[in-house]
Amino acid sequence: MSAFPASVDAALLVAWLAILVAGVVRYRRGGLSYRKLLLVGGASCTWAAYSLLQLTEARLVTDPLEYVVEGAAVLLLVVGLYTLYRGWRLPEEPEATGEPG
């Protein structure tokens, strides 16, 4: 059982999904490297999976839909862990020095 009320667990889920969307937007605009996108996206997916499981534990999801939400949480966890692995294995980008080429 979560130490937080169910509304806080729901807010955390929304926050992790918002972080994931913000990371994709920053990547598309050129403000985030691919490696950092993978790391932020992987962390967001794994924590969103945890938040989904907390929502099913708090009984905010009815019984027939509970299995679907738990399946989505497991899928998010697997995707998040794989994405973290891929981001970890990529070589680090060189630091920007601010000097032209």
CNS distance restraints for C-alpha pairs under 8 A (distance, minus, plus):
assign (resid   1 and name CA) (resid  54 and name CA) 7.44 0.50 0.50
assign (resid   1 and name CA) (resid  57 and name CA) 6.64 0.50 0.50
assign (resid   1 and name CA) (resid  58 and name CA) 7.23 0.50 0.50
assign (resid   2 and name CA) (resid  54 and name CA) 6.54 0.50 0.50
assign (resid   2 and name CA) (resid  58 and name CA) 7.74 0.50 0.50
assign (resid   4 and name CA) (resid   8 and name CA) 6.05 0.50 0.50
assign (resid   4 and name CA) (resid   9 and name CA) 6.67 0.50 0.50
assign (resid   5 and name CA) (resid   9 and name CA) 6.65 0.50 0.50
assign (resid   6 and name CA) (resid  10 and name CA) 6.25 0.50 0.50
assign (resid   6 and name CA) (resid  54 and name CA) 7.96 0.50 0.50
assign (resid   6 and name CA) (resid  55 and name CA) 6.69 0.50 0.50
assign (resid   6 and name CA) (resid  58 and name CA) 6.16 0.50 0.50
assign (resid   6 and name CA) (resid  60 and name CA) 7.54 0.50 0.50
assign (resid   7 and name CA) (resid  11 and name CA) 6.14 0.50 0.50
assign (resid   8 and name CA) (resid  12 and name CA) 6.11 0.50 0.50
assign (resid   9 and name CA) (resid  13 and name CA) 6.35 0.50 0.50
assign (resid   9 and name CA) (resid  51 and name CA) 6.03 0.50 0.50
assign (resid   9 and name CA) (resid  54 and name CA) 6.59 0.50 0.50
assign (resid   9 and name CA) (resid  55 and name CA) 6.52 0.50 0.50
assign (resid  10 and name CA) (resid  14 and name CA) 6.39 0.50 0.50
assign (resid  10 and name CA) (resid  51 and name CA) 7.17 0.50 0.50
assign (resid  10 and name CA) (resid  55 and name CA) 6.80 0.50 0.50
assign (resid  11 and name CA) (resid  15 and name CA) 6.08 0.50 0.50
assign (resid  12 and name CA) (resid  16 and name CA) 6.18 0.50 0.50
assign (resid  12 and name CA) (resid  48 and name CA) 7.81 0.50 0.50
assign (resid  12 and name CA) (resid  51 and name CA) 6.67 0.50 0.50
assign (resid  13 and name CA) (resid  17 and name CA) 6.29 0.50 0.50
assign (resid  13 and name CA) (resid  47 and name CA) 7.80 0.50 0.50
assign (resid  13 and name CA) (resid  48 and name CA) 5.33 0.50 0.50
assign (resid  13 and name CA) (resid  51 and name CA) 5.28 0.50 0.50
assign (resid  13 and name CA) (resid  52 and name CA) 6.84 0.50 0.50
assign (resid  14 and name CA) (resid  18 and name CA) 6.06 0.50 0.50
assign (resid  15 and name CA) (resid  19 and name CA) 6.19 0.50 0.50
assign (resid  16 and name CA) (resid  20 and name CA) 6.26 0.50 0.50
assign (resid  16 and name CA) (resid  44 and name CA) 5.28 0.50 0.50
assign (resid  16 and name CA) (resid  45 and name CA) 7.52 0.50 0.50
assign (resid  16 and name CA) (resid  47 and name CA) 6.81 0.50 0.50
assign (resid  16 and name CA) (resid  48 and name CA) 5.73 0.50 0.50
assign (resid  17 and name CA) (resid  21 and name CA) 6.28 0.50 0.50
assign (resid  17 and name CA) (resid  44 and name CA) 6.73 0.50 0.50
assign (resid  17 and name CA) (resid  45 and name CA) 7.74 0.50 0.50
assign (resid  17 and name CA) (resid  48 and name CA) 6.78 0.50 0.50
assign (resid  18 and name CA) (resid  22 and name CA) 6.02 0.50 0.50
assign (resid  19 and name CA) (resid  23 and name CA) 6.07 0.50 0.50
assign (resid  19 and name CA) (resid  40 and name CA) 7.98 0.50 0.50
assign (resid  19 and name CA) (resid  44 and name CA) 6.77 0.50 0.50
assign (resid  20 and name CA) (resid  24 and name CA) 6.41 0.50 0.50
assign (resid  20 and name CA) (resid  40 and name CA) 7.00 0.50 0.50
assign (resid  20 and name CA) (resid  41 and name CA) 5.48 0.50 0.50
assign (resid  20 and name CA) (resid  44 and name CA) 5.77 0.50 0.50
assign (resid  20 and name CA) (resid  45 and name CA) 7.63 0.50 0.50
assign (resid  21 and name CA) (resid  25 and name CA) 6.21 0.50 0.50
assign (resid  22 and name CA) (resid  26 and name CA) 6.10 0.50 0.50
assign (resid  23 and name CA) (resid  27 and name CA) 6.11 0.50 0.50
assign (resid  23 and name CA) (resid  32 and name CA) 7.35 0.50 0.50
assign (resid  23 and name CA) (resid  37 and name CA) 6.12 0.50 0.50
assign (resid  23 and name CA) (resid  40 and name CA) 6.86 0.50 0.50
assign (resid  23 and name CA) (resid  41 and name CA) 7.09 0.50 0.50
assign (resid  24 and name CA) (resid  28 and name CA) 6.14 0.50 0.50
assign (resid  24 and name CA) (resid  37 and name CA) 6.92 0.50 0.50
assign (resid  25 and name CA) (resid  29 and name CA) 6.26 0.50 0.50
assign (resid  26 and name CA) (resid  30 and name CA) 6.18 0.50 0.50
assign (resid  26 and name CA) (resid  31 and name CA) 5.01 0.50 0.50
assign (resid  26 and name CA) (resid  32 and name CA) 5.55 0.50 0.50
assign (resid  27 and name CA) (resid  31 and name CA) 5.61 0.50 0.50
assign (resid  27 and name CA) (resid  32 and name CA) 4.54 0.50 0.50
assign (resid  27 and name CA) (resid  33 and name CA) 6.36 0.50 0.50
assign (resid  27 and name CA) (resid  34 and name CA) 7.05 0.50 0.50
assign (resid  27 and name CA) (resid  37 and name CA) 6.65 0.50 0.50
assign (resid  32 and name CA) (resid  36 and name CA) 6.39 0.50 0.50
assign (resid  32 and name CA) (resid  37 and name CA) 6.43 0.50 0.50
assign (resid  33 and name CA) (resid  37 and name CA) 6.15 0.50 0.50
assign (resid  34 and name CA) (resid  38 and name CA) 6.26 0.50 0.50
assign (resid  35 and name CA) (resid  39 and name CA) 6.36 0.50 0.50
assign (resid  35 and name CA) (resid  87 and name CA) 5.11 0.50 0.50
assign (resid  35 and name CA) (resid  88 and name CA) 7.76 0.50 0.50
assign (resid  35 and name CA) (resid  90 and name CA) 6.54 0.50 0.50
assign (resid  35 and name CA) (resid  92 and name CA) 7.59 0.50 0.50
assign (resid  36 and name CA) (resid  40 and name CA) 5.98 0.50 0.50
assign (resid  36 and name CA) (resid  87 and name CA) 7.12 0.50 0.50
assign (resid  37 and name CA) (resid  41 and name CA) 5.75 0.50 0.50
assign (resid  37 and name CA) (resid  87 and name CA) 7.97 0.50 0.50
assign (resid  38 and name CA) (resid  42 and name CA) 5.85 0.50 0.50
assign (resid  38 and name CA) (resid  83 and name CA) 5.67 0.50 0.50
assign (resid  38 and name CA) (resid  84 and name CA) 6.25 0.50 0.50
assign (resid  38 and name CA) (resid  86 and name CA) 7.12 0.50 0.50
assign (resid  38 and name CA) (resid  87 and name CA) 4.98 0.50 0.50
assign (resid  39 and name CA) (resid  43 and name CA) 6.17 0.50 0.50
assign (resid  39 and name CA) (resid  83 and name CA) 6.90 0.50 0.50
assign (resid  39 and name CA) (resid  84 and name CA) 5.23 0.50 0.50
assign (resid  39 and name CA) (resid  87 and name CA) 5.37 0.50 0.50
assign (resid  39 and name CA) (resid  88 and name CA) 7.29 0.50 0.50
assign (resid  40 and name CA) (resid  44 and name CA) 6.05 0.50 0.50
assign (resid  41 and name CA) (resid  45 and name CA) 6.08 0.50 0.50
assign (resid  41 and name CA) (resid  80 and name CA) 7.00 0.50 0.50
assign (resid  41 and name CA) (resid  83 and name CA) 7.12 0.50 0.50
assign (resid  41 and name CA) (resid  84 and name CA) 7.75 0.50 0.50
assign (resid  42 and name CA) (resid  46 and name CA) 6.23 0.50 0.50
assign (resid  42 and name CA) (resid  79 and name CA) 7.21 0.50 0.50
assign (resid  42 and name CA) (resid  80 and name CA) 3.98 0.50 0.50
assign (resid  42 and name CA) (resid  81 and name CA) 6.13 0.50 0.50
assign (resid  42 and name CA) (resid  82 and name CA) 7.40 0.50 0.50
assign (resid  42 and name CA) (resid  83 and name CA) 4.89 0.50 0.50
assign (resid  42 and name CA) (resid  84 and name CA) 4.76 0.50 0.50
assign (resid  43 and name CA) (resid  47 and name CA) 6.18 0.50 0.50
assign (resid  43 and name CA) (resid  80 and name CA) 6.32 0.50 0.50
assign (resid  43 and name CA) (resid  81 and name CA) 7.91 0.50 0.50
assign (resid  43 and name CA) (resid  84 and name CA) 6.91 0.50 0.50
assign (resid  44 and name CA) (resid  48 and name CA) 5.91 0.50 0.50
assign (resid  44 and name CA) (resid  80 and name CA) 7.29 0.50 0.50
assign (resid  45 and name CA) (resid  49 and name CA) 6.12 0.50 0.50
assign (resid  45 and name CA) (resid  76 and name CA) 5.51 0.50 0.50
assign (resid  45 and name CA) (resid  77 and name CA) 6.31 0.50 0.50
assign (resid  45 and name CA) (resid  79 and name CA) 7.05 0.50 0.50
assign (resid  45 and name CA) (resid  80 and name CA) 4.70 0.50 0.50
assign (resid  46 and name CA) (resid  50 and name CA) 6.44 0.50 0.50
assign (resid  46 and name CA) (resid  76 and name CA) 6.32 0.50 0.50
assign (resid  46 and name CA) (resid  77 and name CA) 4.78 0.50 0.50
assign (resid  46 and name CA) (resid  78 and name CA) 7.87 0.50 0.50
assign (resid  46 and name CA) (resid  79 and name CA) 7.90 0.50 0.50
assign (resid  46 and name CA) (resid  80 and name CA) 4.97 0.50 0.50
assign (resid  46 and name CA) (resid  81 and name CA) 6.77 0.50 0.50
assign (resid  47 and name CA) (resid  51 and name CA) 6.21 0.50 0.50
assign (resid  48 and name CA) (resid  52 and name CA) 6.14 0.50 0.50
assign (resid  48 and name CA) (resid  73 and name CA) 7.56 0.50 0.50
assign (resid  48 and name CA) (resid  76 and name CA) 7.36 0.50 0.50
assign (resid  49 and name CA) (resid  53 and name CA) 6.38 0.50 0.50
assign (resid  49 and name CA) (resid  72 and name CA) 7.63 0.50 0.50
assign (resid  49 and name CA) (resid  73 and name CA) 4.31 0.50 0.50
assign (resid  49 and name CA) (resid  74 and name CA) 6.72 0.50 0.50
assign (resid  49 and name CA) (resid  76 and name CA) 5.47 0.50 0.50
assign (resid  49 and name CA) (resid  77 and name CA) 5.52 0.50 0.50
assign (resid  50 and name CA) (resid  54 and name CA) 6.33 0.50 0.50
assign (resid  50 and name CA) (resid  73 and name CA) 7.07 0.50 0.50
assign (resid  50 and name CA) (resid  77 and name CA) 7.94 0.50 0.50
assign (resid  51 and name CA) (resid  55 and name CA) 6.34 0.50 0.50
assign (resid  52 and name CA) (resid  56 and name CA) 6.51 0.50 0.50
assign (resid  52 and name CA) (resid  69 and name CA) 6.89 0.50 0.50
assign (resid  52 and name CA) (resid  70 and name CA) 7.17 0.50 0.50
assign (resid  52 and name CA) (resid  73 and name CA) 5.87 0.50 0.50
assign (resid  53 and name CA) (resid  57 and name CA) 6.18 0.50 0.50
assign (resid  53 and name CA) (resid  69 and name CA) 7.77 0.50 0.50
assign (resid  53 and name CA) (resid  70 and name CA) 6.30 0.50 0.50
assign (resid  53 and name CA) (resid  73 and name CA) 6.49 0.50 0.50
assign (resid  54 and name CA) (resid  58 and name CA) 6.14 0.50 0.50
assign (resid  55 and name CA) (resid  59 and name CA) 6.42 0.50 0.50
assign (resid  55 and name CA) (resid  60 and name CA) 5.69 0.50 0.50
assign (resid  55 and name CA) (resid  61 and name CA) 6.94 0.50 0.50
assign (resid  56 and name CA) (resid  60 and name CA) 6.00 0.50 0.50
assign (resid  56 and name CA) (resid  61 and name CA) 5.60 0.50 0.50
assign (resid  56 and name CA) (resid  66 and name CA) 6.22 0.50 0.50
assign (resid  56 and name CA) (resid  69 and name CA) 7.39 0.50 0.50
assign (resid  56 and name CA) (resid  70 and name CA) 7.32 0.50 0.50
assign (resid  61 and name CA) (resid  65 and name CA) 6.38 0.50 0.50
assign (resid  61 and name CA) (resid  66 and name CA) 5.65 0.50 0.50
assign (resid  62 and name CA) (resid  66 and name CA) 5.89 0.50 0.50
assign (resid  63 and name CA) (resid  67 and name CA) 7.42 0.50 0.50
assign (resid  64 and name CA) (resid  68 and name CA) 7.72 0.50 0.50
assign (resid  65 and name CA) (resid  69 and name CA) 6.35 0.50 0.50
assign (resid  66 and name CA) (resid  70 and name CA) 6.11 0.50 0.50
assign (resid  67 and name CA) (resid  71 and name CA) 6.01 0.50 0.50
assign (resid  68 and name CA) (resid  72 and name CA) 6.14 0.50 0.50
assign (resid  69 and name CA) (resid  73 and name CA) 6.15 0.50 0.50
assign (resid  70 and name CA) (resid  74 and name CA) 6.28 0.50 0.50
assign (resid  71 and name CA) (resid  75 and name CA) 6.17 0.50 0.50
assign (resid  72 and name CA) (resid  76 and name CA) 6.02 0.50 0.50
assign (resid  73 and name CA) (resid  77 and name CA) 6.09 0.50 0.50
assign (resid  74 and name CA) (resid  78 and name CA) 6.26 0.50 0.50
assign (resid  75 and name CA) (resid  79 and name CA) 6.14 0.50 0.50
assign (resid  76 and name CA) (resid  80 and name CA) 5.85 0.50 0.50
assign (resid  77 and name CA) (resid  81 and name CA) 6.06 0.50 0.50
assign (resid  78 and name CA) (resid  82 and name CA) 6.11 0.50 0.50
assign (resid  79 and name CA) (resid  83 and name CA) 6.00 0.50 0.50
assign (resid  80 and name CA) (resid  84 and name CA) 6.09 0.50 0.50
assign (resid  81 and name CA) (resid  85 and name CA) 6.16 0.50 0.50
assign (resid  82 and name CA) (resid  86 and name CA) 6.19 0.50 0.50
assign (resid  83 and name CA) (resid  87 and name CA) 6.12 0.50 0.50
assign (resid  84 and name CA) (resid  88 and name CA) 6.00 0.50 0.50
assign (resid  85 and name CA) (resid  89 and name CA) 6.22 0.50 0.50
assign (resid  86 and name CA) (resid  90 and name CA) 6.46 0.50 0.50
